């Protein structure tokens, strides 16, 4: 098992995971060029978890520069996905630990995590990892 930054040739597998998370979204299309662009951005990380040459999980981390507490950034984690047939095997915990370790190494003050409002099982998982879903409320507007 390895956790690493996504490469362009991972696009198809990442797209499959996104479609598993959002089966009704017909616009999902993961571009190799976008993966490369993310990889070149020093504040954005698209991670994958690979087991026996199969990509079983992915998560996207954004480090956001902030002016609140000196130069400490904060992390935003989105689209944490573990393939349905691999859930409950620890891969989600491992990819989140990897993200948290990177955030600590970059002196982040906190990590935000977004999750669909109806994903109760995922919310229980994040709570077990120490995330507080009651301290903030996230809002979004699709453009």
N, CA, C and O of each residue as an XYZ file, in Angstrom:
572
protein
N       0.842     -1.172      0.000
C       0.000      0.000      0.000
C       0.890      1.239      0.000
O       1.880      1.322      0.727
N       0.504      2.195     -0.837
C       1.252      3.443     -0.927
C       0.280      4.606     -1.085
O      -0.734      4.490     -1.773
N       0.595      5.714     -0.450
C      -0.136      6.956     -0.666
C       0.823      7.907     -1.343
O       1.945      8.117     -0.882
N       0.368      8.481     -2.446
C       1.234      9.360     -3.239
C       0.382     10.397     -3.944
O      -0.844     10.299     -3.989
N       1.065     11.399     -4.496
C       0.362     12.374     -5.314
C      -0.031     11.722     -6.639
O       0.698     10.895     -7.188
N      -1.182     12.110     -7.126
C      -1.683     11.548     -8.379
C      -0.780     11.942     -9.542
O      -0.203     13.029     -9.572
N      -0.679     11.032    -10.487
C       0.035     11.244    -11.742
C      -0.999     11.315    -12.862
O      -2.147     10.911    -12.679
N      -0.594     11.824    -14.007
C      -1.533     11.978    -15.123
C      -2.164     10.647    -15.532
O      -3.330     10.608    -15.924
N      -1.405      9.568    -15.442
C      -1.959      8.269    -15.855
C      -2.933      7.676    -14.830
O      -3.446      6.576    -15.031
N      -3.190      8.399    -13.733
C      -4.182      7.981    -12.743
C      -5.567      8.555    -13.038
O      -6.520      8.265    -12.314
N      -5.689      9.357    -14.082
C      -6.931     10.093    -14.355
C      -8.148      9.175    -14.437
O      -9.180      9.473    -13.834
N      -8.052      8.092    -15.151
C      -9.200      7.194    -15.333
C      -9.653      6.587    -14.011
O     -10.851      6.505    -13.740
N      -8.707      6.166    -13.197
C      -9.056      5.559    -11.905
C      -9.675      6.591    -10.958
O     -10.615      6.275    -10.228
N      -9.160      7.808    -10.966
C      -9.719      8.867    -10.120
C     -11.124      9.207    -10.599
O     -12.028      9.403     -9.787
N     -11.309      9.277    -11.902
C     -12.643      9.542    -12.455
C     -13.634      8.457    -12.022
O     -14.782      8.761    -11.695
N     -13.202      7.216    -12.019
C     -14.059      6.108    -11.581
C     -14.479      6.305    -10.121
O     -15.640      6.084     -9.777
N     -13.546      6.717     -9.266
C     -13.873      6.957     -7.859
C     -14.842      8.133     -7.717
O     -15.786      8.062     -6.929
N     -14.620      9.202     -8.463
C     -15.534     10.357     -8.407
C     -16.943      9.948     -8.831
O     -17.925     10.367     -8.220
N     -17.039      9.137     -9.867
C     -18.356      8.678    -10.332
C     -19.021      7.758     -9.312
O     -20.247      7.709     -9.212
N     -18.207      7.036     -8.563
C     -18.756      6.187     -7.505
C     -19.341      7.066     -6.391
O     -20.387      6.741     -5.830
N     -18.668      8.172     -6.075
C     -19.154      9.087     -5.045
C     -20.382      9.856     -5.507
O     -21.325     10.050     -4.740
N     -20.369     10.292     -6.761
C     -21.440     11.142     -7.304
C     -22.041     10.497     -8.551
O     -21.836     10.998     -9.656
N     -22.773      9.405     -8.399
C     -23.254      8.650     -9.561
C     -24.231      9.417    -10.453
O     -24.395      9.055    -11.618
N     -24.872     10.444     -9.952
C     -25.842     11.195    -10.756
C     -25.227     12.399    -11.464
O     -25.915     13.098    -12.207
N     -23.951     12.641    -11.240
C     -23.287     13.769    -11.883
C     -22.732     13.320    -13.235
O     -21.752     12.577    -13.295
N     -23.360     13.771    -14.307
C     -22.961     13.352    -15.658
C     -21.830     14.211    -16.218
O     -21.361     13.954    -17.327
N     -21.383     15.222    -15.481
C     -20.334     16.127    -15.967
C     -18.935     15.723    -15.520
O     -17.962     16.375    -15.900
N     -18.811     14.682    -14.735
C     -17.493     14.303    -14.208
C     -16.575     13.895    -15.349
O     -16.897     13.011    -16.143
N     -15.437     14.550    -15.413
C     -14.404     14.224    -16.395
C     -13.062     14.664    -15.817
O     -12.826     15.862    -15.667
N     -12.193     13.736    -15.495
C     -10.888     14.035    -14.928
C      -9.879     14.134    -16.070
O      -9.661     13.174    -16.809
N      -9.281     15.287    -16.198
C      -8.328     15.550    -17.269
C      -6.888     15.344    -16.784
O      -6.526     15.758    -15.683
N      -6.090     14.706    -17.612
C      -4.676     14.508    -17.279
C      -3.975     15.843    -17.087
O      -3.156     15.987    -16.179
N      -4.289     16.829    -17.939
C      -3.660     18.147    -17.828
C      -3.965     18.804    -16.490
O      -3.111     19.482    -15.920
N      -5.194     18.604    -15.980
C      -5.563     19.198    -14.693
C      -4.806     18.526    -13.557
O      -4.378     19.197    -12.617
N      -4.637     17.219    -13.631
C      -3.859     16.521    -12.606
C      -2.438     17.072    -12.576
O      -1.884     17.301    -11.501
N      -1.853     17.285    -13.732
C      -0.505     17.847    -13.803
C      -0.475     19.264    -13.234
O       0.466     19.631    -12.530
N      -1.490     20.051    -13.534
C      -1.568     21.412    -13.016
C      -1.658     21.412    -11.489
O      -1.004     22.217    -10.825
N      -2.460     20.517    -10.941
C      -2.564     20.394     -9.483
C      -1.217     20.000     -8.894
O      -0.793     20.542     -7.873
N      -0.549     19.054     -9.543
C       0.746     18.585     -9.045
C       1.791     19.700     -9.036
O       2.673     19.714     -8.177
N       1.700     20.620     -9.973
C       2.656     21.720    -10.056
C       2.334     22.860     -9.083
O       3.176     23.726     -8.845
N       1.129     22.863     -8.525
C       0.723     23.907     -7.585
C       1.258     23.548     -6.197
O       0.918     22.487     -5.674
N       2.083     24.402     -5.590
C       2.677     24.050     -4.291
C       1.676     24.004     -3.135
O       2.025     23.560     -2.041
N       0.446     24.452     -3.358
C      -0.553     24.478     -2.299
C      -1.756     23.575     -2.575
O      -2.785     23.690     -1.909
N      -1.630     22.691     -3.539
C      -2.736     21.794     -3.876
C      -2.190     20.387     -4.085
O      -1.173     20.189     -4.750
N      -2.887     19.417     -3.505
C      -2.414     18.036     -3.545
C      -3.580     17.101     -3.821
O      -4.565     17.095     -3.082
N      -3.474     16.323     -4.867
C      -4.443     15.280     -5.175
C      -3.765     13.956     -4.848
O      -2.898     13.488     -5.586
N      -4.173     13.360     -3.728
C      -3.546     12.128     -3.260
C      -4.359     10.910     -3.683
O      -5.580     10.970     -3.825
N      -3.657      9.822     -3.878
C      -4.307      8.536     -4.121
C      -3.684      7.503     -3.188
O      -2.534      7.624     -2.766
N      -4.476      6.492     -2.886
C      -4.011      5.341     -2.124
C      -4.040      4.162     -3.083
O      -5.080      3.838     -3.655
N      -2.901      3.532     -3.250
C      -2.759      2.436     -4.211
C      -2.447      1.140     -3.465
O      -1.541      1.089     -2.634
N      -3.208      0.107     -3.775
C      -3.030     -1.208     -3.165
C      -2.908     -2.224     -4.294
O      -3.816     -2.358     -5.114
N      -1.794     -2.935     -4.335
C      -1.566     -3.944     -5.375
C      -1.848     -3.371     -6.768
O      -2.527     -3.998     -7.582
N      -1.322     -2.182     -7.026
C      -1.431     -1.478     -8.314
C      -2.865     -1.079     -8.668
O      -3.166     -0.810     -9.831
N      -3.759     -1.040     -7.657
C      -5.129     -0.584     -7.853
C      -5.347      0.658     -6.995
O      -5.035      0.656     -5.804
N      -5.874      1.706     -7.592
C      -6.180      2.928     -6.850
C      -7.514      2.713     -6.149
O      -8.550      2.540     -6.790
N      -7.466      2.728     -4.801
C      -8.645      2.408     -4.007
C      -9.209      3.616     -3.267
O     -10.311      3.544     -2.722
N      -8.467      4.729     -3.239
C      -8.934      5.915     -2.522
C      -8.256      7.153     -3.087
O      -7.179      7.086     -3.681
N      -8.921      8.282     -2.883
C      -8.357      9.568     -3.289
C      -8.863     10.648     -2.345
O      -9.904     10.485     -1.708
N      -8.138     11.736     -2.255
C      -8.537     12.909     -1.481
C      -7.789     14.115     -2.037
O      -6.656     13.999     -2.505
N      -8.435     15.261     -1.978
C      -7.854     16.495     -2.507
C      -7.649     17.473     -1.348
O      -8.593     17.791     -0.627
N      -6.429     17.941     -1.176
C      -6.060     18.892     -0.131
C      -5.654     20.209     -0.765
O      -4.868     20.247     -1.712
N      -6.200     21.282     -0.229
C      -5.806     22.636     -0.625
C      -5.232     23.320      0.607
O      -5.869     23.328      1.661
N      -4.049     23.889      0.493
C      -3.497     24.710      1.565
C      -3.825     26.155      1.231
O      -3.435     26.670      0.183
N      -4.536     26.792      2.124
C      -5.006     28.160      1.898
C      -4.170     29.126      2.716
O      -4.072     29.004      3.937
N      -3.568     30.088      2.029
C      -2.797     31.102      2.722
C      -3.765     31.963      3.522
O      -4.868     32.258      3.062
N      -3.353     32.363      4.715
C      -4.237     33.074      5.616
C      -3.469     34.198      6.289
O      -2.255     34.096      6.468
N      -4.151     35.255      6.662
C      -3.529     36.389      7.342
C      -3.912     36.463      8.816
O      -3.454     37.361      9.522
N      -4.731     35.547      9.288
C      -5.259     35.623     10.654
C      -4.178     35.424     11.717
O      -4.041     36.240     12.629
N      -3.422     34.351     11.598
C      -2.403     34.019     12.597
C      -1.045     33.989     11.902
O      -0.581     32.950     11.431
N      -0.427     35.167     11.857
C       0.875     35.337     11.219
C       0.863     34.729      9.820
O       0.087     35.160      8.968
N       1.709     33.740      9.576
C       1.777     33.169      8.229
C       1.265     31.732      8.179
O       1.565     30.997      7.238
N       0.496     31.331      9.185
C      -0.002     29.957      9.209
C      -1.146     29.774      8.212
O      -2.127     30.517      8.249
N      -1.023     28.786      7.323
C      -2.129     28.468      6.415
C      -3.135     27.556      7.106
O      -2.939     27.153      8.253
N      -4.199     27.239      6.406
C      -5.122     26.202      6.864
C      -5.381     25.269      5.695
O      -5.229     25.657      4.537
N      -5.769     24.048      5.997
C      -6.033     23.053      4.958
C      -7.525     22.882      4.741
O      -8.323     23.002      5.671
N      -7.885     22.601      3.497
C      -9.255     22.251      3.142
C      -9.188     20.920      2.395
O      -8.495     20.798      1.385
N      -9.913     19.930      2.903
C      -9.917     18.597      2.300
C     -11.278     18.367      1.657
O     -12.320     18.591      2.274
N     -11.250     17.920      0.414
C     -12.477     17.646     -0.325
C     -12.375     16.301     -1.027
O     -11.287     15.775     -1.262
N     -13.543     15.764     -1.354
C     -13.675     14.533     -2.121
C     -12.775     13.405     -1.603
O     -11.953     12.851     -2.333
N     -12.959     13.086     -0.316
C     -12.314     11.900      0.250
C     -13.172     10.720     -0.178
O     -14.339     10.618      0.201
N     -12.590      9.839     -0.963
C     -13.347      8.717     -1.520
C     -12.553      7.429     -1.334
O     -11.381      7.347     -1.702
N     -13.197      6.448     -0.770
C     -12.654      5.093     -0.722
C     -13.635      4.223     -1.492
O     -14.837      4.255     -1.230
N     -13.132      3.460     -2.425
C     -13.984      2.596     -3.231
C     -14.857      1.732     -2.330
O     -14.402      1.220     -1.307
N     -16.111      1.577     -2.725
C     -17.085      0.854     -1.909
C     -16.624     -0.518     -1.469
O     -16.881     -0.925     -0.336
N     -15.951     -1.231     -2.343
C     -15.502     -2.583     -1.994
C     -14.247     -2.589     -1.122
O     -13.771     -3.655     -0.732
N     -13.705     -1.399     -0.811
C     -12.509     -1.294      0.036
C     -12.760     -0.523      1.332
O     -11.845     -0.335      2.133
N     -14.000     -0.080      1.534
C     -14.310      0.677      2.745
C     -14.207     -0.225      3.964
O     -14.459     -1.428      3.892
N     -13.832      0.384      5.087
C     -13.708     -0.358      6.335
C     -12.400     -1.101      6.488
O     -12.233     -1.866      7.438
N     -11.456     -0.889      5.560
C     -10.177     -1.589      5.609
C      -9.027     -0.667      6.043
O      -7.864     -1.069      6.016
N      -9.357      0.567      6.443
C      -8.341      1.478      6.968
C      -7.733      2.437      5.966
O      -6.905      3.265      6.344
N      -8.114      2.355      4.700
C      -7.493      3.212      3.686
C      -7.898      4.681      3.845
O      -7.088      5.575      3.600
N      -9.133      4.931      4.249
C      -9.561      6.306      4.490
C      -8.786      6.936      5.635
O      -8.370      8.091      5.551
N      -8.593      6.173      6.709
C      -7.816      6.673      7.852
C      -6.378      6.964      7.452
O      -5.799      7.961      7.881
N      -5.805      6.096      6.631
C      -4.416      6.288      6.219
C      -4.239      7.518      5.336
O      -3.273      8.263      5.501
N      -5.154      7.738      4.408
C      -5.018      8.900      3.529
C      -5.251     10.187      4.323
O      -4.611     11.204      4.053
N      -6.164     10.151      5.303
C      -6.384     11.328      6.148
C      -5.176     11.590      7.054
O      -4.818     12.746      7.280
N      -4.554     10.550      7.567
C      -3.339     10.716      8.385
C      -2.231     11.336      7.540
O      -1.494     12.200      8.014
N      -2.115     10.900      6.301
C      -1.116     11.458      5.392
C      -1.362     12.960      5.193
O      -0.429     13.762      5.222
N      -2.611     13.318      4.994
C      -2.981     14.721      4.812
C      -2.670     15.528      6.069
O      -2.089     16.610      5.987
N      -3.054     15.004      7.227
C      -2.796     15.715      8.478
C      -1.305     15.887      8.722
O      -0.874     16.945      9.179
N      -0.514     14.867      8.427
C       0.942     14.972      8.591
C       1.507     16.071      7.698
O       2.371     16.835      8.127
N       1.028     16.154      6.466
C       1.497     17.210      5.570
C       1.093     18.576      6.116
O       1.888     19.516      6.094
N      -0.146     18.687      6.606
C      -0.609     19.960      7.171
C       0.235     20.362      8.380
O       0.569     21.537      8.535
N       0.580     19.415      9.225
C       1.436     19.708     10.375
C       2.805     20.173      9.902
O       3.362     21.125     10.447
N       3.348     19.508      8.893
C       4.674     19.884      8.390
C       4.676     21.275      7.755
O       5.721     21.920      7.678
N       3.517     21.735      7.303
C       3.381     23.075      6.705
C       2.870     24.092      7.721
O       2.546     25.221      7.355
N       2.796     23.703      8.995
C       2.399     24.588     10.091
C       0.976     25.111      9.943
O       0.698     26.262     10.278
N       0.077     24.271      9.444
C      -1.330     24.677      9.320
C      -1.948     24.837     10.697
O      -1.641     24.085     11.621
N      -2.814     25.819     10.821
C      -3.487     26.081     12.086
C      -4.685     25.142     12.280
O      -5.057     24.837     13.413
N      -5.288     24.683     11.172
C      -6.447     23.796     11.243
C      -6.676     23.145      9.889
O      -6.068     23.517      8.885
N      -7.566     22.166      9.888
C      -7.970     21.491      8.660
C      -9.488     21.492      8.600
O     -10.152     21.041      9.533
N     -10.036     21.996      7.507
C     -11.460     21.907      7.234
C     -11.697     20.684      6.359
O     -10.838     20.302      5.564
N     -12.847     20.086      6.508
C     -13.203     18.919      5.728
C     -14.634     19.086      5.256
O     -15.520     19.397      6.053
N     -14.869     18.883      3.973
C     -16.236     18.947      3.475
C     -16.729     17.540      3.186
O     -15.978     16.660      2.767
N     -18.032     17.362      3.429
C     -18.668     16.077      3.180
C     -20.136     16.337      2.881
O     -20.754     17.214      3.485
N     -20.686     15.581      1.956
C     -22.091     15.733      1.615
C     -22.979     15.602      2.850
O     -22.743     14.744      3.700
N     -24.000     16.452      2.947
C     -24.859     16.508      4.130
C     -25.562     15.183      4.428
O     -25.873     14.900      5.585
N     -25.811     14.381      3.415
C     -26.554     13.129      3.624
C     -25.651     11.927      3.906
O     -26.157     10.828      4.133
N     -24.356     12.105      3.897
C     -23.423     10.984      4.050
C     -23.132     10.685      5.519
O     -22.015     10.892      5.992
N     -24.130     10.204      6.227
C     -24.051      9.990      7.677
C     -22.928      9.039      8.079
O     -22.246      9.276      9.076
N     -22.728      7.968      7.317
C     -21.659      7.014      7.645
C     -20.290      7.688      7.532
O     -19.407      7.446      8.355
N     -20.117      8.530      6.514
C     -18.861      9.269      6.367
C     -18.674     10.235      7.538
O     -17.560     10.404      8.034
N     -19.763     10.865      7.978
C     -19.670     11.806      9.094
C     -19.219     11.093     10.373
O     -18.423     11.631     11.142
N     -19.726      9.900     10.588
C     -19.297      9.110     11.750
C     -17.805      8.797     11.656
O     -17.090      8.856     12.657
N     -17.341      8.468     10.466
C     -15.926      8.180     10.238
C     -15.081      9.402     10.578
O     -14.082      9.279     11.286
N     -15.465     10.581     10.085
C     -14.693     11.800     10.335
C     -14.707     12.166     11.818
O     -13.706     12.653     12.342
N     -15.821     11.940     12.490
C     -15.906     12.210     13.924
C     -14.929     11.318     14.683
O     -14.271     11.774     15.618
N     -14.830     10.049     14.287
C     -13.881      9.127     14.926
C     -12.438      9.577     14.726
O     -11.569      9.282     15.547
N     -12.184     10.300     13.622
C     -10.833     10.804     13.360
C     -10.554     12.111     14.099
O      -9.446     12.644     14.028
N     -11.562     12.628     14.811
C     -11.356     13.841     15.599
C     -11.898     15.106     14.977
O     -11.664     16.192     15.507
N     -12.615     15.006     13.870
C     -13.185     16.191     13.225
C     -14.509     16.541     13.889
O     -15.322     15.664     14.180
N     -14.716     17.833     14.126
C     -15.913     18.332     14.793
C     -16.861     18.898     13.755
O     -16.596     19.953     13.179
N     -17.962     18.207     13.512
C     -18.935     18.656     12.527
C     -19.924     19.665     13.068
O     -20.778     20.151     12.327
N     -19.824     19.988     14.347
C     -20.773     20.921     14.952
C     -20.216     22.327     15.125
O     -20.974     23.258     15.398
N     -18.902     22.501     14.971
C     -18.296     23.801     15.260
C     -18.461     24.807     14.129
O     -18.359     26.010     14.368
N     -18.711     24.354     12.917
C     -18.848     25.240     11.764
C     -19.950     24.717     10.857
O     -20.357     23.559     10.951
N     -20.409     25.564     10.004
C     -21.372     25.158      8.983
C     -20.823     25.644      7.648
O     -20.452     26.811      7.517
N     -20.769     24.776      6.678
C     -20.249     25.143      5.367
C     -21.399     25.512      4.443
O     -22.467     24.902      4.488
N     -21.173     26.503      3.618
C     -22.143     26.921      2.605
C     -21.430     26.898      1.267
O     -20.229     27.159      1.193
N     -22.161     26.590      0.217
C     -21.571     26.661     -1.119
C     -22.614     27.119     -2.111
O     -23.819     26.963     -1.913
N     -22.115     27.680     -3.167
C     -22.969     28.161     -4.245
C     -22.300     27.727     -5.549
O     -21.170     28.123     -5.837
N     -22.996     26.923     -6.321
C     -22.451     26.493     -7.599
C     -22.620     27.616     -8.613
O     -23.677     28.239     -8.699
N     -21.579     27.859     -9.365
C     -21.596     28.937    -10.361
C     -21.733     28.380    -11.766
O     -21.765     29.142    -12.732
